[in-house]
Amino acid sequence: MTPRPRSNQTGLIGAQELTAPCLVAELDVEKGVPDLIWNPALPSAKCIWLLVRMHTRPLGVIMMALPPEGLGKDQLVAGLSEGLGEQLRQHAAANVAEWPLAAAGSHLAEASVAPFIASRAEILAAAPAVTVVVCTRDRPDGLQRCLESLTRQEYPRYSILVVDNSPRSDQARVLVAQIRSRWAAIGYVVEPRPGLAWARNRALQEVSGGIIAWIDDDEVADRFWLAELARGFYDNPGAAAVSGVMLPAELATPAQIRFEQYGGFHKHRGFEAASFSPDTVSLQSPLFPLPPFGAGGNMAVDSKALGAVGGFDTALGAGTMSLASEDTRALTDLLLAGGTVVYQPSAITYHFHRGGHRALRRQMHGYGAGLTAFYTSILLSRPGCAVDLLRLGPNFARAAFGPDSLRGGDLPSDFPTDLRWANRRGLLEGPIRYLTARALSRWRGRTHATADRVEHGRVDN
């Protein structure tokens, strides 16, 4: 990838100009701006992707060119001012008396506890019990990394459940047993039917109630992840679901850069909280998840509300012919049932994007197939939505294919053509893939029910 000229004199660049490897870092400006940002472990990095926080609250991301000698304080402060100055000023105005950004990153004025931090303390004092569910299949290294991050959560009332989906080995079981020896609040169950939706629904059966938080085995959780998901429920009483933001854990390969250029998991959502409900239909229809309401790798649900709408469609999602969108369908069902879905970007997980081009191409294809499979599932289960879907057709065409589309409208000119076509091919294949997956799902459901009767309801724990 050939970088374009710098966007301005501060060294800020856009996603189109990212090159691999790119240094991924974060900075809480409450603690001041460092004299130098440089990573000797990644000397070839020519750019930096920087998550900017204040009082632990994420305010946005800036991307900057990274000189060989590192990024100095003066240039970093200039980049912060140019890229996120307004967000920083607004947060500072609400949380501290003074923040002299112009003074080359000098420390904050002495102040009492910031309201954002104080409000988190209130939330933790009334913290609802949460079950964190990790659905996994034969990825022990990623699972261990994920579970280790979960045991370090700054949250008082939570447990973890690992759902091992049609495993080909006992590595996940052994790993859970090892972690349980020092962190007891972790459980394990096998779901023999392959497919992420089957695994998610198994979790719904295993958890007695309350809030379920979902994270994938290729992610790690920020230490305040659960606290900030709880903030979404605290600030929106009665919410059916809260989704957070999934950010890159690394940008080490060209494929990881390409996925982030494509928008990653957070494109067009940014770092402002949002709430979706029947009152916001005019702003974004529950049948039009572009930009997304959230992603299944970082969301929490009221298990009772999700159970009331039937859980997850087992003909959608990873491990099925449909390849994706079981999470989108669940959030849409909650919205169509009159529920509220909250986007809470202060709840952060970090995702390890696909490292190779072929894996990314499969992922792009899967996202395309999953989207039109989602619409096929809606039409078959809710035929009354057909008129609304027809009305949304032009919006969908613009968002998926138009020159200013939500996904492809600002891609760099050298974005690989095969990735674009993989996504479009998936869009065309989605309906037939869903019909095939639906038939297979019904067969698996009948087969499992027969096995349950033979086994008298025995559960593999």
C-alpha positions as CSV (number, residue, x, y, z in Angstrom):
1,M,0.0,0.0,0.0
2,T,1.4,3.4,-1.0
3,P,0.6,6.2,1.5
4,R,-1.0,9.3,0.2
5,P,0.4,12.7,1.1
6,R,-0.2,13.8,4.6
7,S,-3.6,15.4,5.2
8,N,-2.2,18.5,7.0
9,Q,0.9,19.9,8.6
10,T,0.1,18.2,12.0
11,G,0.8,14.8,10.5
12,L,-2.8,13.6,10.8
13,I,-3.7,11.0,8.2
14,G,-6.8,9.2,7.2
15,A,-7.6,5.5,7.3
16,Q,-6.8,5.4,3.5
17,E,-3.2,6.3,4.3
18,L,-2.6,3.6,6.9
19,T,0.2,1.2,6.1
20,A,1.3,-2.1,7.8
21,P,2.7,-2.5,10.3
22,C,0.9,0.3,12.2
23,L,1.4,1.0,15.8
24,V,-1.8,0.7,17.9
25,A,-1.7,2.6,21.1
26,E,-3.9,4.6,23.5
27,L,-3.5,7.7,25.5
28,D,-5.4,9.1,28.5
29,V,-4.7,12.8,28.3
30,E,-5.8,13.3,31.9
31,K,-2.3,11.9,32.7
32,G,-0.6,14.3,30.4
33,V,0.9,13.9,26.9
34,P,4.2,11.9,26.8
35,D,7.4,13.5,25.5
36,L,7.7,10.7,22.9
37,I,5.6,7.9,21.5
38,W,7.8,5.1,20.0
39,N,7.8,1.4,20.1
40,P,11.2,-0.3,19.7
41,A,9.4,-3.6,19.2
42,L,7.9,-2.2,15.9
43,P,10.7,-0.1,14.4
44,S,9.2,-0.4,10.9
45,A,5.9,1.3,11.8
46,K,5.4,4.5,9.8
47,C,2.0,5.4,11.3
48,I,0.1,5.2,14.6
49,W,-3.5,4.4,15.3
50,L,-4.2,6.2,18.6
51,L,-7.3,5.8,20.9
52,V,-7.6,9.0,22.9
53,R,-9.3,9.0,26.3
54,M,-9.9,11.4,29.1
55,H,-10.7,10.2,32.6
56,T,-10.7,6.7,31.0
57,R,-13.6,7.7,28.7
58,P,-12.8,7.1,25.0
59,L,-13.3,10.3,23.0
60,G,-12.1,9.3,19.6
61,V,-9.3,8.0,17.4
62,I,-6.6,9.9,15.6
63,M,-4.2,8.4,13.0
64,M,-0.8,10.1,12.5
65,A,2.4,9.6,10.5
66,L,5.0,8.1,12.8
67,P,8.6,9.5,12.2
68,P,11.5,7.1,12.6
69,E,12.6,8.9,15.7
70,G,9.1,8.7,17.2
71,L,6.2,11.1,17.6
72,G,7.2,14.1,19.8
73,K,5.0,15.9,22.2
74,D,4.5,19.1,20.2
75,Q,3.4,17.2,17.1
76,L,1.1,14.9,19.1
77,V,-0.5,17.9,20.9
78,A,-1.1,19.5,17.5
79,G,-2.6,16.3,16.2
80,L,-4.9,16.0,19.2
81,S,-6.0,19.6,18.8
82,E,-6.7,19.3,15.1
83,G,-8.3,15.9,15.2
84,L,-10.2,15.8,18.6
85,G,-10.0,19.3,20.0
86,E,-13.7,19.8,20.2
87,Q,-14.4,16.5,21.9
88,L,-11.6,17.1,24.4
89,R,-12.8,20.6,25.2
90,Q,-16.4,19.4,25.7
91,H,-15.4,16.6,28.0
92,A,-13.0,18.8,29.9
93,A,-15.7,21.5,30.3
94,A,-18.0,18.9,31.9
95,N,-15.3,17.3,34.1
96,V,-12.6,19.7,35.1
97,A,-12.2,23.4,35.6
98,E,-9.3,23.8,33.2
99,W,-7.4,21.8,30.7
100,P,-4.6,23.7,28.9
101,L,-4.3,21.6,25.8
102,A,-2.4,24.4,24.1
103,A,0.4,24.2,26.7
104,A,2.0,21.2,25.0
105,G,0.1,18.6,27.0
106,S,0.8,19.9,30.5
107,H,-1.1,18.1,33.2
108,L,-4.7,18.8,34.2
109,A,-5.5,21.3,36.8
110,E,-6.1,19.9,40.3
111,A,-9.7,19.0,40.5
112,S,-12.1,16.7,42.5
113,V,-13.1,13.4,41.0
114,A,-14.4,13.8,37.5
115,P,-18.1,13.3,37.1
116,F,-17.5,10.5,34.6
117,I,-15.5,8.6,37.1
118,A,-17.9,9.4,39.9
119,S,-20.8,8.1,37.9
120,R,-19.0,4.8,37.3
121,A,-18.7,4.5,41.0
122,E,-22.4,4.9,41.3
123,I,-23.0,2.3,38.7
124,L,-20.7,-0.2,40.4
125,A,-22.4,0.3,43.7
126,A,-25.7,-0.8,42.1
127,A,-24.0,-3.3,39.7
128,P,-26.4,-5.9,38.3
129,A,-25.1,-9.5,38.1
130,V,-23.7,-10.3,34.7
131,T,-22.8,-13.6,33.0
132,V,-20.1,-13.2,30.4
133,V,-20.5,-15.7,27.6
134,V,-17.6,-16.7,25.4
135,C,-18.6,-19.0,22.5
136,T,-15.6,-20.8,21.1
137,R,-14.5,-23.6,18.7
138,D,-10.9,-24.9,18.6
139,R,-9.1,-21.6,19.2
140,P,-7.4,-22.2,22.6
141,D,-4.8,-19.5,22.2
142,G,-7.4,-16.8,21.5
143,L,-9.7,-18.2,24.2
144,Q,-7.0,-18.0,26.8
145,R,-6.1,-14.4,25.9
146,C,-9.8,-13.5,26.1
147,L,-10.5,-15.2,29.4
148,E,-7.4,-13.7,31.0
149,S,-8.7,-10.2,30.1
150,L,-12.1,-11.1,31.6
151,T,-10.6,-12.2,34.9
152,R,-9.2,-8.6,35.3
153,Q,-12.5,-6.8,34.9
154,E,-13.1,-3.9,37.4
155,Y,-16.7,-5.1,38.1
156,P,-18.0,-6.6,41.4
157,R,-20.6,-9.2,40.3
158,Y,-19.9,-11.4,37.3
159,S,-19.2,-14.9,36.2
160,I,-18.0,-16.4,32.9
161,L,-19.5,-19.2,30.9
162,V,-17.6,-20.8,28.0
163,V,-19.7,-22.6,25.4
164,D,-17.6,-25.0,23.4
165,N,-19.3,-25.3,20.0
166,S,-18.9,-28.8,18.5
167,P,-15.2,-29.1,19.6
168,R,-12.7,-31.4,17.9
169,S,-10.5,-31.6,21.0
170,D,-10.7,-31.1,24.8
171,Q,-8.3,-28.1,24.8
172,A,-11.0,-25.6,25.8
173,R,-12.2,-27.8,28.6
174,V,-8.7,-28.2,29.9
175,L,-8.0,-24.5,29.7
176,V,-11.2,-23.6,31.6
177,A,-10.2,-26.1,34.3
178,Q,-6.8,-24.4,34.7
179,I,-8.3,-21.0,35.0
180,R,-11.0,-22.2,37.4
181,S,-8.2,-23.3,39.8
182,R,-7.4,-19.6,40.4
183,W,-10.7,-17.9,39.4
184,A,-13.6,-20.0,40.4
185,A,-16.5,-18.2,38.8
186,I,-16.1,-19.8,35.4
187,G,-18.2,-22.5,33.9
188,Y,-18.0,-24.7,30.8
189,V,-20.6,-26.5,28.6
190,V,-20.5,-28.2,25.2
191,E,-23.0,-27.4,22.5
192,P,-22.7,-30.3,20.0
193,R,-24.5,-28.7,17.1
194,P,-22.1,-26.6,15.0
195,G,-23.0,-22.9,14.6
196,L,-22.6,-19.8,16.6
197,A,-26.3,-19.3,17.0
198,W,-26.7,-22.8,18.5
199,A,-23.9,-21.9,21.0
200,R,-25.6,-18.6,21.9
201,N,-28.9,-20.3,22.4
202,R,-27.3,-22.9,24.6
203,A,-26.0,-20.1,26.8
204,L,-29.5,-18.7,27.1
205,Q,-30.6,-22.1,28.4
206,E,-27.8,-22.4,30.9
207,V,-28.1,-18.9,32.4
208,S,-30.9,-18.6,34.8
209,G,-31.7,-14.9,34.0
210,G,-30.4,-11.4,34.3
211,I,-27.9,-9.8,31.9
212,I,-25.7,-11.8,29.5
213,A,-22.6,-10.1,28.0
214,W,-21.1,-11.6,24.9
215,I,-17.5,-11.5,23.7
216,D,-15.8,-13.5,21.0
217,D,-12.7,-15.7,21.5
218,D,-10.7,-13.4,19.1
219,E,-11.1,-10.4,21.4
220,V,-9.9,-9.0,24.7
221,A,-11.9,-6.8,27.0
222,D,-11.0,-3.4,28.3
223,R,-10.8,-3.5,32.1
224,F,-13.9,-1.2,32.3
225,W,-15.9,-3.2,29.7
226,L,-18.5,-4.6,32.0
227,A,-18.8,-1.4,34.0
228,E,-19.5,0.6,30.8
229,L,-22.0,-2.0,29.5
230,A,-23.7,-1.6,32.9
231,R,-23.7,2.2,32.3
232,G,-25.8,1.6,29.2
233,F,-28.4,-0.2,31.3
234,Y,-28.1,2.3,34.1
235,D,-28.6,5.3,31.9
236,N,-31.4,3.6,29.9
237,P,-33.7,1.8,32.4
238,G,-35.5,-1.1,30.8
239,A,-33.1,-1.4,27.9
240,A,-33.2,-4.7,26.1
241,A,-29.6,-4.7,24.9
242,V,-26.4,-2.6,25.1
243,S,-23.7,-2.8,22.5
244,G,-20.1,-1.5,22.8
245,V,-17.4,-0.7,20.3
246,M,-14.9,-3.2,18.9
247,L,-11.5,-1.7,18.1
248,P,-8.4,-3.2,16.6
249,A,-6.1,-5.0,18.9
250,E,-3.3,-4.8,16.3
251,L,-2.7,-3.6,12.8
252,A,0.3,-5.6,12.0
253,T,-0.5,-7.0,8.5
254,P,-1.9,-5.5,5.3
255,A,-5.1,-7.5,5.7
256,Q,-5.7,-6.0,9.1
257,I,-5.2,-2.6,7.7
258,R,-7.6,-3.3,4.9
259,F,-10.3,-4.4,7.3
260,E,-9.9,-1.2,9.3
261,Q,-10.1,0.8,6.1
262,Y,-13.3,-1.0,5.3
263,G,-14.6,0.3,8.6
264,G,-13.9,-2.5,11.0
265,F,-16.8,-3.1,13.4
266,H,-17.5,0.6,14.2
267,K,-17.7,2.5,11.0
268,H,-20.0,5.5,11.1
269,R,-20.9,4.9,14.8
270,G,-18.1,6.9,16.4
271,F,-17.8,7.5,20.1
272,E,-21.2,9.2,20.9
273,A,-23.7,7.1,22.7
274,A,-27.0,6.4,20.9
275,S,-30.3,4.8,21.7
276,F,-32.6,3.0,19.3
277,S,-36.2,2.3,20.0
278,P,-39.7,2.7,18.5
279,D,-39.2,6.4,19.0
280,T,-36.2,6.6,16.7
281,V,-37.6,4.8,13.7
282,S,-37.6,7.9,11.6
283,L,-33.8,8.2,12.3
284,Q,-32.9,4.5,11.7
285,S,-35.3,1.7,10.9
286,P,-34.9,-1.5,12.9
287,L,-34.9,-3.2,9.5
288,F,-31.9,-1.2,8.3
289,P,-28.8,-2.1,10.3
290,L,-26.4,0.2,8.4
291,P,-24.6,1.5,10.3
292,P,-25.0,-1.4,12.7
293,F,-26.8,-1.3,16.0
294,G,-24.0,-3.2,17.4
295,A,-21.9,-6.4,17.0
296,G,-22.3,-9.7,18.7
297,G,-18.7,-9.7,19.8
298,N,-19.5,-6.8,22.2
299,M,-23.0,-6.7,23.4
300,A,-25.1,-7.4,26.5
301,V,-28.7,-8.4,26.6
302,D,-31.5,-8.8,29.0
303,S,-31.8,-12.5,28.8
304,K,-35.6,-12.4,29.5
305,A,-36.2,-10.0,26.6
306,L,-34.0,-12.0,24.3
307,G,-35.8,-15.2,25.2
308,A,-39.1,-13.6,24.6
309,V,-38.3,-13.0,21.0
310,G,-37.0,-16.5,20.5
311,G,-33.3,-16.1,21.0
312,F,-31.0,-16.4,18.0
313,D,-31.9,-17.7,14.5
314,T,-29.9,-20.9,14.2
315,A,-29.9,-20.6,10.4
316,L,-27.8,-17.4,10.7
317,G,-24.3,-16.8,11.9
318,A,-20.8,-18.3,11.8
319,G,-20.8,-22.0,11.3
320,T,-23.8,-22.0,9.0
321,M,-24.2,-21.5,5.2
322,S,-25.4,-18.0,6.0
323,L,-22.0,-17.1,7.6
324,A,-23.1,-14.1,9.7
325,S,-25.8,-11.8,11.1
326,E,-27.3,-13.9,13.9
327,D,-26.5,-10.9,16.2
328,T,-28.1,-8.4,13.8
329,R,-31.3,-10.4,13.6
330,A,-31.5,-10.7,17.4
331,L,-31.1,-6.9,17.9
332,T,-33.6,-6.3,15.2
333,D,-36.1,-8.6,16.8
334,L,-35.7,-6.8,20.1
335,L,-36.3,-3.5,18.4
336,L,-39.4,-4.8,16.5
337,A,-40.7,-6.1,19.8
338,G,-40.7,-2.5,21.1
339,G,-37.4,-2.8,23.0
340,T,-34.5,-0.3,23.3
341,V,-31.0,-1.0,22.1
342,V,-28.3,1.2,23.3
343,Y,-24.9,1.9,21.7
344,Q,-22.4,2.6,24.5
345,P,-19.0,3.3,23.0
346,S,-17.3,3.6,26.3
347,A,-17.6,-0.2,26.5
348,I,-14.6,-1.4,24.6
349,T,-13.3,-4.7,23.3
350,Y,-10.2,-5.1,21.2
351,H,-10.5,-7.5,18.2
352,F,-7.7,-9.4,16.4
353,H,-8.6,-8.9,12.8
354,R,-7.8,-11.6,10.2
355,G,-4.1,-11.6,9.5
356,G,-4.1,-12.9,6.0
357,H,-5.7,-11.7,2.7
358,R,-7.5,-15.0,2.0
359,A,-9.0,-15.0,5.5
360,L,-10.1,-11.4,5.0
361,R,-11.7,-12.2,1.6
362,R,-13.7,-15.0,3.2
363,Q,-14.8,-12.6,6.0
364,M,-15.9,-10.0,3.5
365,H,-17.8,-12.6,1.5
366,G,-19.4,-13.8,4.8
367,Y,-20.5,-10.3,5.8
368,G,-22.2,-9.8,2.4
369,A,-23.9,-13.2,2.5
370,G,-25.0,-12.6,6.1
371,L,-26.6,-9.3,5.3
372,T,-29.0,-10.6,2.6
373,A,-29.5,-13.8,4.5
374,F,-30.7,-11.6,7.4
375,Y,-33.2,-9.9,5.1
376,T,-34.4,-13.3,3.8
377,S,-34.9,-14.5,7.4
378,I,-37.0,-11.4,8.1
379,L,-39.2,-11.9,5.1
380,L,-39.8,-15.6,5.9
381,S,-40.6,-15.1,9.6
382,R,-42.2,-11.6,9.4
383,P,-43.9,-11.4,6.0
384,G,-45.7,-8.3,7.1
385,C,-42.4,-6.4,6.9
386,A,-42.3,-6.8,3.1
387,V,-43.7,-3.4,2.4
388,D,-41.3,-1.7,4.7
389,L,-38.4,-3.6,3.2
390,L,-39.4,-2.6,-0.3
391,R,-39.5,1.0,0.9
392,L,-36.0,0.6,2.3
393,G,-34.7,-0.9,-0.9
394,P,-33.2,2.3,-2.4
395,N,-31.4,3.1,0.9
396,F,-30.0,-0.4,0.9
397,A,-28.8,-0.1,-2.7
398,R,-27.0,3.2,-1.9
399,A,-25.5,1.9,1.3
400,A,-24.3,-1.4,-0.2
401,F,-23.3,-0.4,-3.8
402,G,-23.4,3.4,-4.3
403,P,-20.4,5.6,-4.7
404,D,-21.0,7.1,-1.3
405,S,-21.9,3.8,0.3
406,L,-21.5,3.3,4.1
407,R,-18.9,0.7,3.5
408,G,-17.1,1.5,0.2
409,G,-17.6,5.2,-0.3
410,D,-14.3,6.3,1.1
411,L,-12.0,3.4,0.4
412,P,-8.6,4.1,-0.9
413,S,-8.2,3.8,-4.7
414,D,-5.9,0.8,-4.3
415,F,-8.3,-1.2,-2.1
416,P,-8.1,-4.7,-3.5
417,T,-10.9,-5.4,-6.1
418,D,-11.2,-9.0,-5.0
419,L,-12.3,-7.9,-1.6
420,R,-15.0,-5.7,-3.0
421,W,-16.3,-8.5,-5.3
422,A,-16.2,-11.0,-2.5
423,N,-18.5,-8.9,-0.5
424,R,-20.8,-8.3,-3.5
425,R,-20.9,-12.0,-4.4
426,G,-21.9,-12.7,-0.8
427,L,-24.8,-10.2,-1.1
428,L,-26.1,-12.1,-4.1
429,E,-25.6,-15.5,-2.5
430,G,-27.2,-14.7,0.9
431,P,-30.8,-15.7,0.1
432,I,-30.1,-19.2,-1.2
433,R,-27.5,-19.7,1.5
434,Y,-30.1,-18.8,4.1
435,L,-32.7,-21.2,2.7
436,T,-30.1,-24.0,2.8
437,A,-29.0,-23.2,6.3
438,R,-32.6,-23.1,7.4
439,A,-33.3,-26.6,6.2
440,L,-30.1,-27.9,7.8
441,S,-30.9,-26.1,11.1
442,R,-34.3,-27.8,11.2
443,W,-32.8,-31.2,10.6
444,R,-30.2,-30.6,13.3
445,G,-32.9,-29.5,15.7
446,R,-34.9,-32.6,15.1
447,T,-31.9,-34.9,15.4
448,H,-30.8,-33.3,18.7
449,A,-34.3,-33.5,20.1
450,T,-34.3,-37.3,19.3
451,A,-30.9,-37.6,21.0
452,D,-32.2,-35.8,24.1
453,R,-35.1,-38.1,24.5
454,V,-32.7,-41.1,24.2
455,E,-30.3,-39.6,26.7
456,H,-33.0,-38.5,29.1
457,G,-31.8,-34.9,29.0
458,R,-28.2,-35.5,30.0
459,V,-26.0,-32.4,29.7
460,D,-22.3,-32.6,29.0
461,N,-20.6,-30.5,31.6
